[in-house]
Amino acid sequence: MAKKNFTGPEEYRPLSPWAYFGYSVLFTVPLIGLIVNLVLCFSNTNINRRNFARAFWCIYVVVVIAVVLVIAFGGHEPSLDEYIASLNEV
């Protein structure tokens, strides 16, 4: 369905691919993106934009959980020197 031929209500107007790209870039800006994402998650102006913001919010949650798990289980990656030293011990 082409965006310019859409005749339905404004809240159901589809987003263009460039809009999705722009929102993705905006949401990845560290603090501003998080604030804009939260605002759009609860916005009622466009359902497609709200759902995209909610999907991006789910990505935020998954990344935070992954980081917490890596830190909790000792995400220390040994350096190359330590790895070579451990091979020499064997």
C-alpha positions in Angstrom: 0.0 0.0 0.0 1.5 3.3 -1.0 1.7 6.0 1.6 0.5 8.7 -0.7 -2.6 6.7 -1.7 -3.7 6.0 1.8 -7.2 7.3 2.5 -7.8 5.9 6.0 -7.5 7.6 9.4 -4.2 9.4 10.2 -3.5 7.1 13.1 -3.2 4.2 10.7 -1.0 5.9 8.1 1.9 3.6 7.1 5.4 4.7 7.7 7.9 5.0 4.8 11.1 2.9 4.8 13.0 6.1 5.3 10.9 6.8 8.4 11.8 3.4 9.8 15.5 4.1 9.1 15.3 7.6 10.6 13.6 6.3 13.8 16.2 3.5 14.1 19.0 6.1 13.9 17.2 8.4 16.4 16.6 5.5 18.8 20.3 4.6 18.9 21.4 8.0 20.1 22.4 7.3 23.7 20.1 9.4 26.0 18.0 11.3 23.6 17.0 8.2 21.7 15.8 6.5 24.9 13.7 9.5 25.9 12.2 9.8 22.4 11.5 6.1 22.3 9.6 6.2 25.6 7.6 9.1 24.4 6.7 7.3 21.2 5.9 4.1 23.0 3.0 5.8 24.7 1.9 8.0 21.8 -1.5 7.6 20.2 -0.8 9.7 17.0 0.3 6.8 14.8 -0.1 3.1 15.7 2.7 2.0 13.3 5.2 4.3 14.8 4.1 3.3 18.3 4.5 -0.4 17.6 7.9 0.2 16.0 9.0 2.1 19.1 7.7 -0.7 21.3 9.6 -3.2 19.3 12.8 -1.2 19.7 12.1 -1.0 23.4 12.1 -4.8 23.5 15.5 -4.7 21.9 16.7 -2.4 24.6 15.5 -4.8 27.3 17.1 -7.8 25.6 20.4 -6.0 25.3 20.3 -4.9 29.0 19.6 -8.5 30.1 22.4 -9.8 27.9 24.9 -7.3 29.4 23.8 -8.1 33.0 24.2 -11.8 32.3 27.7 -11.3 30.8 28.7 -9.2 33.8 27.2 -11.6 36.3 28.9 -14.7 34.8 32.3 -13.1 34.6 32.5 -11.7 31.2 36.2 -11.2 31.5 37.7 -12.0 28.1 41.3 -13.1 28.6 43.8 -11.2 26.7 45.9 -12.8 23.9 49.0 -12.9 26.2 47.1 -14.8 28.9 45.7 -17.2 26.3 49.2 -17.9 24.9 50.6 -18.3 28.4 47.9 -20.9 29.3 48.8 -22.8 26.1 52.4 -22.9 27.0 51.6 -24.3 30.5 50.0 -27.4 28.9 
